[in-house]
Amino acid sequence: MTRVALDLLGGDRAPEQVVDGALLSADEQGGVDVGPPELAERLLVERGAPGRLEVVAASQVVAMQEDPSRGVRAKRDATIRVACRLVRDGAADAVVSVGSTGAALAAAVSTLGRLRAMSRPALGLVVPAQAGPLVLLDAGATVEATPELLGQFALVGAAFASVRLGLPRPRVGLLTNGPQPGKGDQLRKDAFAVASALPVDVIGNVEGCDVPVGGRADVVVTDGFTGNVLVKGLEGAAAMLSDVRREALLASPERRAAATPLLPALSAATARLQPDVLGGGMLLGVNGVVVVGHGGSSPRAVAARIGVAVRAARERLVSRLAAALDELAGPRPVAP
Amino acid sequence: MTRVALDLLGGDRAPEQVVDGALLSADEQGGVDVGPPELAERLLVERGAPGRLEVVAASQVVAMQEDPSRGVRAKRDATIRVACRLVRDGAADAVVSVGSTGAALAAAVSTLGRLRAMSRPALGLVVPAQAGPLVLLDAGATVEATPELLGQFALVGAAFASVRLGLPRPRVGLLTNGPQPGKGDQLRKDAFAVASALPVDVIGNVEGCDVPVGGRADVVVTDGFTGNVLVKGLEGAAAMLSDVRREALLASPERRAAATPLLPALSAATARLQPDVLGGGMLLGVNGVVVVGHGGSSPRAVAARIGVAVRAARERLVSRLAAALDELAGPRPVAP
């Protein structure tokens, strides 16, 4: 059974909703959940499930407003650090946290280390775009990017798409403000030159619309600032659409009856861009499966993140990613 | 009658669709359309409307893939330059172009000049967010921003919101990757300090979702790169939704009948984020009404842009914007 180390204290609605999420997925994973055991047990008793989760003790948390690197360094007993240690020591197969993404990044890099060729990890999302799934990265891990870093994201994004989406030669697009060559700020222009020299199939510039619509690129590369703004914008659009569906259902019995044949289509469109789908991803470039999610994650969203982590661990995603990076980046240099 | 100088050669589908757009709105404006007169007349004859538009001669165009500043400088007879000259000389009240935004910016700045306190103009959009309209800027005019420039955008955005949305004290938010203070890249952190020292009501950080959902800020300030990516992402989400609606209508007569009661709600949600609504805006910070739109604008979208320009000219938007900037920025320094 796959063992997921779940950070019980990370998230706006922790620990209650995180515990609820753990209970939702308790059957499909042998959780080694991380947090204060007495607190966890009290919540489990309240939920009529005493002893249902195995809790590894950790008492500190790196808060959202805290400086992530400093917080992780200072708090040896932080849940996210303990969770990463469990993976490093082979006591767990994956980490899931809906707490600070920055803290997860800092703890993962310092405890698990990085994959070859990756100086900073990126948050990779599989977006179920209209024309088919695509990988978007960085969705919010690293807000200050350099051309070289965007080149690394192109490399690891292509490796992730080949493993996860089964594409032999994923098409890589650079997110810019126009489809024409030469569009973008200086960072994009320089990144285009860097990425074009790499052994990946760079198809050129893509635009914001290409992420929800899909079809032009299998991997969309951007910095964590822009990626985060775009993903949250799409989530906001989905929230508007959900309201339309809700209104259609609740307005009157007649409207509800009229809406019924349309619900599958409306639900499918909404589902594509919902926070439960988009609001999480995997840290690509760290030597371990680390799945993060929105601070505001519902129990269902927490359970979905756990599902992503279980699948990645079972697929041996990280070692396949490392192998794909080796293949893309060429043979390792021999020590002199 | 308000006279709009329409750039007949700018846009992916120019001049045909631009001429069609001009014809759609010919009744509400005394157009002084700018382009090659013989070409325009031939298109008008084909459309059964000979002599319907008054065309001012201009034969060159700055293409989308051209360097905008260089193109505008080199082409004295470019439609966008001639259109701006007409406004400068009092022969037209506003410019509309669906050609290169960069070319419109360069021509407007060099021909019409800038408003006080604005070193670079921003593209301002009124987004019909779910909770009410808000101003988003920069939606794509200036891709390289500085903290000082984002401060100017906060100032002119607040002035625009007070004039256009009738708000005495618009709430200004800075678009970042998280709501917590201190979030964002170095540019945002520095811009927050700059904007907070200005006489505008800075409420703090807002996120991508706050643009379609609305309610938190009346003015959302960002650089032209991020703004363009976000707006195009929202348009892509709207395109997905339109497809759902179309599918609902076309699937079968039964489905069409079932969908009918829902169409107003679906249309309203789609309409909010459609390219015809979002895909255009006004250059804020130039001394004249200059409205730009997507290169791919349909005739209906061109007509909508003309409507925006007519309204702005009739409202004397630019002089009111200048007055609001004066009020916000304090009395002009007296020459020594």
Interface residues (C-beta under 8 A of the other chain):
Chain A: M64 Q65 Q130 G140 V143 E144 L175 T176 N177 G178 Q180 P181 G182 G184 D185 Q186 R188 E207 G208 C209 D210 V211 P212 V213 T222 G224 F225 T226 N228 V229 L230 V231 K232 G233 L234 E235 G236 A237 A238 A239 M240 L241 D243 V244 E247 A248 E254 R255 A258 A259 T260 P261 L262 A265 L266 A268 A269 R272 L273
Chain B: M64 Q65 Q130 G140 V143 E144 L175 T176 N177 G178 Q180 P181 G182 G184 D185 Q186 R188 E207 G208 C209 D210 V211 P212 V213 T222 G224 F225 T226 N228 V229 L230 V231 K232 G233 L234 E235 G236 A237 A238 A239 M240 L241 D243 V244 E247 A248 E254 R255 A258 A259 T260 P261 L262 A265 L266 A268 A269 R272 L273
